[in-house]
Amino acid sequence: MNRDHRVIIAPLLFLLFLAACVGTLSGDWASLFSLDAISTMGAFASGFVPPALDASFLARTGWAALETLAISVLGTLLAMIGGLVLALPAAGRWGAPSKWVARGVLNVARAIPELVWASMIVVAAGLGPFAGTLALAFHTTGVLGRLFAESLENVPPEANEALRRNGVASTTAFWYSTLPQALPQLTSYTLYRWENNIRAATILGVVGAGGLGQMLYFHLSLFQTHEAATVLFAMIALVGMVDVLSNVLRRRMA
């Protein structure tokens, strides 16, 4: 098969796959875009205006935003430490058996979504931000550990080998050659996951893991849409702030 044929066949296969995916979705698509559905959605959205702006509620929302920020920061920090510890064997630095064990642990941690981790931890540790922090840490450890391992594997080995030939121990050679070369990419991955975790932290409140998500779930369940609108605006502001801060830090490291 020549290149011209591949250029034609690949998009056709993708379109067939996309059509098959759409075909598996059940639902009344016509009703979704009907005038009645649009009118109902418009009436529901209008209930969020105006947002609740009384001082006491704004204070509680601000505290919940700080709680969500703390969950994301601590969860990402724990995941960075755990991911780096597991990345060393996962990159093959401690032999083949430990490599596959570490990769298996990372796969399990990454495969279980944050909400599922939070649901299990809430049962054991109770409601609150502690459960949300651990849920983010467990899932993100799996993600960062895999990314860290691949970064360490892709570091050029010449500097490490030069130190080893001059009698430097393998651990010392790693700290002074391999890790400094991989550190900018490891930091970039960590900041990017922090952006994702601030979004995830706002969702974990659905299972009682604290923060803005728990406030949103509470007020929506009581149909207190004005209060829910305030919480939604706080979520958007917090996510935007973290995105801007993370982008600035990544650009300065580049």
C-alpha beads as a LAMMPS data file, in Angstrom:
LAMMPS data file: protein, C-alpha beads

254 atoms
253 bonds

1 atom types
1 bond types

-500.0 500.0 xlo xhi
-500.0 500.0 ylo yhi
-500.0 500.0 zlo zhi

Masses

1 110.0

Atoms # bond

1 1 1 0.000 0.000 0.000
2 1 1 1.572 3.269 -1.070
3 1 1 1.447 6.569 0.771
4 1 1 -1.358 8.031 -1.370
5 1 1 -3.634 5.112 -0.497
6 1 1 -2.879 5.480 3.210
7 1 1 -3.745 9.184 3.078
8 1 1 -7.195 8.284 1.719
9 1 1 -7.914 5.141 3.756
10 1 1 -6.920 6.518 7.183
11 1 1 -9.520 9.352 7.200
12 1 1 -12.196 6.946 5.880
13 1 1 -11.487 4.475 8.683
14 1 1 -11.659 7.292 11.215
15 1 1 -15.013 8.488 9.835
16 1 1 -16.383 4.931 9.978
17 1 1 -15.214 4.599 13.566
18 1 1 -16.767 7.978 14.442
19 1 1 -20.069 6.950 12.824
20 1 1 -20.041 3.687 14.787
21 1 1 -19.465 5.620 18.033
22 1 1 -22.356 7.984 17.296
23 1 1 -24.555 5.008 16.380
24 1 1 -24.048 3.461 19.821
25 1 1 -25.444 6.563 21.556
26 1 1 -29.081 6.166 22.457
27 1 1 -31.384 9.132 22.835
28 1 1 -33.939 11.297 21.149
29 1 1 -31.779 13.754 19.224
30 1 1 -34.760 15.493 17.680
31 1 1 -36.255 16.290 21.095
32 1 1 -32.935 17.670 22.302
33 1 1 -33.009 20.436 19.707
34 1 1 -36.764 21.001 19.734
35 1 1 -38.292 24.359 20.629
36 1 1 -39.752 22.928 23.847
37 1 1 -36.336 21.665 24.976
38 1 1 -34.664 24.979 24.173
39 1 1 -37.388 26.879 26.002
40 1 1 -37.079 24.620 29.062
41 1 1 -33.304 24.999 29.162
42 1 1 -33.641 28.773 28.806
43 1 1 -36.119 28.926 31.686
44 1 1 -33.817 26.820 33.858
45 1 1 -30.773 28.992 33.044
46 1 1 -32.694 32.181 33.815
47 1 1 -33.229 30.903 37.349
48 1 1 -29.514 31.419 38.047
49 1 1 -29.832 35.188 37.580
50 1 1 -28.996 37.138 39.648
51 1 1 -26.365 35.273 41.725
52 1 1 -26.486 35.478 45.496
53 1 1 -24.213 38.308 46.629
54 1 1 -24.892 38.736 50.336
55 1 1 -21.752 39.132 52.428
56 1 1 -22.113 35.999 54.551
57 1 1 -22.619 33.744 51.532
58 1 1 -19.724 35.329 49.660
59 1 1 -17.515 34.717 52.696
60 1 1 -18.495 31.039 52.779
61 1 1 -17.895 30.773 49.036
62 1 1 -14.457 32.350 49.386
63 1 1 -13.534 29.920 52.148
64 1 1 -14.712 26.993 50.036
65 1 1 -12.609 28.293 47.123
66 1 1 -9.532 28.357 49.360
67 1 1 -10.378 24.825 50.479
68 1 1 -10.614 23.679 46.853
69 1 1 -7.284 25.355 46.076
70 1 1 -5.677 23.646 49.078
71 1 1 -7.037 20.254 47.983
72 1 1 -5.552 20.681 44.511
73 1 1 -2.163 21.918 45.759
74 1 1 -1.696 19.233 48.418
75 1 1 -3.034 16.481 46.175
76 1 1 -0.661 17.493 43.372
77 1 1 2.302 17.806 45.754
78 1 1 1.715 14.333 47.214
79 1 1 1.299 12.945 43.705
80 1 1 4.539 14.565 42.552
81 1 1 6.445 12.888 45.394
82 1 1 4.726 9.529 44.931
83 1 1 5.042 9.701 41.161
84 1 1 8.789 10.377 41.334
85 1 1 9.347 7.539 43.803
86 1 1 7.488 5.074 41.561
87 1 1 8.977 6.520 38.376
88 1 1 12.476 5.383 39.335
89 1 1 11.668 1.654 39.275
90 1 1 9.157 2.163 36.447
91 1 1 11.983 3.588 34.329
92 1 1 13.930 0.354 34.834
93 1 1 16.552 1.696 37.240
94 1 1 16.034 -1.065 39.815
95 1 1 15.777 -4.027 37.453
96 1 1 13.075 -5.649 35.342
97 1 1 10.886 -7.166 38.129
98 1 1 10.548 -3.872 39.995
99 1 1 9.879 -2.085 36.695
100 1 1 6.787 -4.128 35.895
101 1 1 5.532 -4.031 39.489
102 1 1 5.854 -0.232 39.572
103 1 1 4.176 0.144 36.179
104 1 1 1.332 -2.102 37.360
105 1 1 0.799 0.068 40.444
106 1 1 0.815 3.213 38.307
107 1 1 -1.658 1.682 35.851
108 1 1 -4.086 0.798 38.648
109 1 1 -3.819 4.239 40.260
110 1 1 -4.326 5.958 36.904
111 1 1 -7.172 3.723 35.738
112 1 1 -9.400 4.477 38.739
113 1 1 -11.025 7.945 38.321
114 1 1 -10.812 10.563 41.050
115 1 1 -14.529 10.250 41.832
116 1 1 -14.199 6.523 42.453
117 1 1 -11.131 7.042 44.653
118 1 1 -13.030 9.741 46.570
119 1 1 -16.083 7.508 47.014
120 1 1 -13.937 4.764 48.537
121 1 1 -11.916 7.110 50.742
122 1 1 -15.026 8.923 52.000
123 1 1 -16.337 5.587 53.290
124 1 1 -13.094 5.004 55.185
125 1 1 -12.114 8.522 56.260
126 1 1 -15.432 10.389 56.273
127 1 1 -16.604 13.500 54.457
128 1 1 -14.357 16.481 53.958
129 1 1 -11.307 17.811 52.115
130 1 1 -9.015 15.059 53.420
131 1 1 -10.800 12.516 51.233
132 1 1 -10.606 14.813 48.214
133 1 1 -6.894 15.408 48.718
134 1 1 -6.114 11.687 48.884
135 1 1 -8.341 10.935 45.883
136 1 1 -6.481 13.459 43.753
137 1 1 -3.135 12.239 45.076
138 1 1 -3.795 8.572 44.243
139 1 1 -5.040 9.188 40.716
140 1 1 -2.461 11.849 39.876
141 1 1 0.353 9.643 41.196
142 1 1 -0.522 7.159 38.469
143 1 1 -0.514 9.871 35.803
144 1 1 2.637 11.688 36.899
145 1 1 4.506 8.464 37.660
146 1 1 4.030 7.260 34.097
147 1 1 5.003 10.655 32.621
148 1 1 8.025 10.949 34.923
149 1 1 9.200 7.441 34.011
150 1 1 9.039 8.197 30.299
151 1 1 10.906 11.487 30.822
152 1 1 13.685 9.736 32.732
153 1 1 13.941 7.047 30.068
154 1 1 14.323 9.706 27.339
155 1 1 17.174 11.574 29.042
156 1 1 20.417 11.205 27.027
157 1 1 22.619 8.754 28.978
158 1 1 26.019 10.209 28.061
159 1 1 26.424 12.442 31.143
160 1 1 25.385 9.641 33.495
161 1 1 27.733 7.166 31.839
162 1 1 30.624 9.628 32.007
163 1 1 30.174 10.020 35.759
164 1 1 29.897 6.267 36.247
165 1 1 33.136 5.678 34.298
166 1 1 34.890 8.065 36.670
167 1 1 33.838 6.059 39.710
168 1 1 30.724 7.980 40.764
169 1 1 28.028 5.843 42.396
170 1 1 24.860 5.231 40.366
171 1 1 22.631 7.132 42.815
172 1 1 24.938 10.148 42.856
173 1 1 25.200 10.076 39.062
174 1 1 21.420 10.086 38.812
175 1 1 21.052 13.115 41.087
176 1 1 23.757 15.124 39.322
177 1 1 23.156 14.155 35.675
178 1 1 19.839 12.491 34.848
179 1 1 17.515 14.353 37.207
180 1 1 18.719 17.901 36.354
181 1 1 18.185 17.199 32.655
182 1 1 14.657 15.856 33.230
183 1 1 13.653 18.382 35.911
184 1 1 12.191 21.095 33.609
185 1 1 9.922 18.552 31.926
186 1 1 8.939 16.988 35.265
187 1 1 8.023 20.432 36.596
188 1 1 6.014 21.235 33.471
189 1 1 4.075 17.981 33.802
190 1 1 3.377 18.729 37.471
191 1 1 2.058 22.212 36.732
192 1 1 -0.143 20.890 33.936
193 1 1 -1.621 18.260 36.236
194 1 1 -2.227 20.967 38.838
195 1 1 -4.401 22.746 36.253
196 1 1 -6.382 19.530 35.778
197 1 1 -6.593 18.883 39.505
198 1 1 -8.140 22.270 40.276
199 1 1 -10.979 21.277 37.939
200 1 1 -11.204 17.793 39.416
201 1 1 -11.231 19.201 42.958
202 1 1 -14.354 21.199 42.156
203 1 1 -16.105 18.005 41.055
204 1 1 -15.102 15.834 44.002
205 1 1 -17.543 17.708 46.241
206 1 1 -20.321 15.674 44.624
207 1 1 -19.256 12.759 46.838
208 1 1 -18.718 14.976 49.884
209 1 1 -15.001 15.693 49.440
210 1 1 -15.311 19.358 50.433
211 1 1 -14.700 22.662 48.694
212 1 1 -16.762 24.433 46.069
213 1 1 -18.030 21.183 44.596
214 1 1 -19.735 20.212 47.837
215 1 1 -21.358 23.646 48.069
216 1 1 -22.565 23.420 44.469
217 1 1 -24.056 19.972 44.969
218 1 1 -25.791 21.080 48.172
219 1 1 -27.439 24.160 46.669
220 1 1 -28.399 22.465 43.412
221 1 1 -30.007 19.597 45.303
222 1 1 -32.178 22.169 47.105
223 1 1 -32.859 24.075 43.835
224 1 1 -31.193 27.177 45.295
225 1 1 -30.094 28.364 41.887
226 1 1 -28.994 31.876 42.888
227 1 1 -26.529 30.470 45.406
228 1 1 -25.434 27.830 42.881
229 1 1 -24.701 30.587 40.347
230 1 1 -22.354 32.302 42.805
231 1 1 -20.507 29.031 43.400
232 1 1 -20.237 28.445 39.646
233 1 1 -18.728 31.894 39.117
234 1 1 -16.244 31.202 41.931
235 1 1 -15.289 27.904 40.219
236 1 1 -14.712 29.649 36.890
237 1 1 -12.630 32.391 38.521
238 1 1 -10.514 29.884 40.455
239 1 1 -9.863 27.678 37.436
240 1 1 -8.959 30.706 35.317
241 1 1 -6.581 32.025 37.965
242 1 1 -4.770 28.693 38.266
243 1 1 -4.559 28.317 34.478
244 1 1 -2.955 31.763 34.106
245 1 1 -0.532 31.171 36.988
246 1 1 0.501 27.764 35.668
247 1 1 1.046 29.112 32.140
248 1 1 3.206 31.962 33.493
249 1 1 5.347 29.545 35.516
250 1 1 5.785 27.193 32.563
251 1 1 6.839 30.047 30.265
252 1 1 9.426 31.247 32.768
253 1 1 10.911 27.746 32.941
254 1 1 11.115 27.433 29.141

Bonds

1 1 1 2
2 1 2 3
3 1 3 4
4 1 4 5
5 1 5 6
6 1 6 7
7 1 7 8
8 1 8 9
9 1 9 10
10 1 10 11
11 1 11 12
12 1 12 13
13 1 13 14
14 1 14 15
15 1 15 16
16 1 16 17
17 1 17 18
18 1 18 19
19 1 19 20
20 1 20 21
21 1 21 22
22 1 22 23
23 1 23 24
24 1 24 25
25 1 25 26
26 1 26 27
27 1 27 28
28 1 28 29
29 1 29 30
30 1 30 31
31 1 31 32
32 1 32 33
33 1 33 34
34 1 34 35
35 1 35 36
36 1 36 37
37 1 37 38
38 1 38 39
39 1 39 40
40 1 40 41
41 1 41 42
42 1 42 43
43 1 43 44
44 1 44 45
45 1 45 46
46 1 46 47
47 1 47 48
48 1 48 49
49 1 49 50
50 1 50 51
51 1 51 52
52 1 52 53
53 1 53 54
54 1 54 55
55 1 55 56
56 1 56 57
57 1 57 58
58 1 58 59
59 1 59 60
60 1 60 61
61 1 61 62
62 1 62 63
63 1 63 64
64 1 64 65
65 1 65 66
66 1 66 67
67 1 67 68
68 1 68 69
69 1 69 70
70 1 70 71
71 1 71 72
72 1 72 73
73 1 73 74
74 1 74 75
75 1 75 76
76 1 76 77
77 1 77 78
78 1 78 79
79 1 79 80
80 1 80 81
81 1 81 82
82 1 82 83
83 1 83 84
84 1 84 85
85 1 85 86
86 1 86 87
87 1 87 88
88 1 88 89
89 1 89 90
90 1 90 91
91 1 91 92
92 1 92 93
93 1 93 94
94 1 94 95
95 1 95 96
96 1 96 97
97 1 97 98
98 1 98 99
99 1 99 100
100 1 100 101
101 1 101 102
102 1 102 103
103 1 103 104
104 1 104 105
105 1 105 106
106 1 106 107
107 1 107 108
108 1 108 109
109 1 109 110
110 1 110 111
111 1 111 112
112 1 112 113
113 1 113 114
114 1 114 115
115 1 115 116
116 1 116 117
117 1 117 118
118 1 118 119
119 1 119 120
120 1 120 121
121 1 121 122
122 1 122 123
123 1 123 124
124 1 124 125
125 1 125 126
126 1 126 127
127 1 127 128
128 1 128 129
129 1 129 130
130 1 130 131
131 1 131 132
132 1 132 133
133 1 133 134
134 1 134 135
135 1 135 136
136 1 136 137
137 1 137 138
138 1 138 139
139 1 139 140
140 1 140 141
141 1 141 142
142 1 142 143
143 1 143 144
144 1 144 145
145 1 145 146
146 1 146 147
147 1 147 148
148 1 148 149
149 1 149 150
150 1 150 151
151 1 151 152
152 1 152 153
153 1 153 154
154 1 154 155
155 1 155 156
156 1 156 157
157 1 157 158
158 1 158 159
159 1 159 160
160 1 160 161
161 1 161 162
162 1 162 163
163 1 163 164
164 1 164 165
165 1 165 166
166 1 166 167
167 1 167 168
168 1 168 169
169 1 169 170
170 1 170 171
171 1 171 172
172 1 172 173
173 1 173 174
174 1 174 175
175 1 175 176
176 1 176 177
177 1 177 178
178 1 178 179
179 1 179 180
180 1 180 181
181 1 181 182
182 1 182 183
183 1 183 184
184 1 184 185
185 1 185 186
186 1 186 187
187 1 187 188
188 1 188 189
189 1 189 190
190 1 190 191
191 1 191 192
192 1 192 193
193 1 193 194
194 1 194 195
195 1 195 196
196 1 196 197
197 1 197 198
198 1 198 199
199 1 199 200
200 1 200 201
201 1 201 202
202 1 202 203
203 1 203 204
204 1 204 205
205 1 205 206
206 1 206 207
207 1 207 208
208 1 208 209
209 1 209 210
210 1 210 211
211 1 211 212
212 1 212 213
213 1 213 214
214 1 214 215
215 1 215 216
216 1 216 217
217 1 217 218
218 1 218 219
219 1 219 220
220 1 220 221
221 1 221 222
222 1 222 223
223 1 223 224
224 1 224 225
225 1 225 226
226 1 226 227
227 1 227 228
228 1 228 229
229 1 229 230
230 1 230 231
231 1 231 232
232 1 232 233
233 1 233 234
234 1 234 235
235 1 235 236
236 1 236 237
237 1 237 238
238 1 238 239
239 1 239 240
240 1 240 241
241 1 241 242
242 1 242 243
243 1 243 244
244 1 244 245
245 1 245 246
246 1 246 247
247 1 247 248
248 1 248 249
249 1 249 250
250 1 250 251
251 1 251 252
252 1 252 253
253 1 253 254
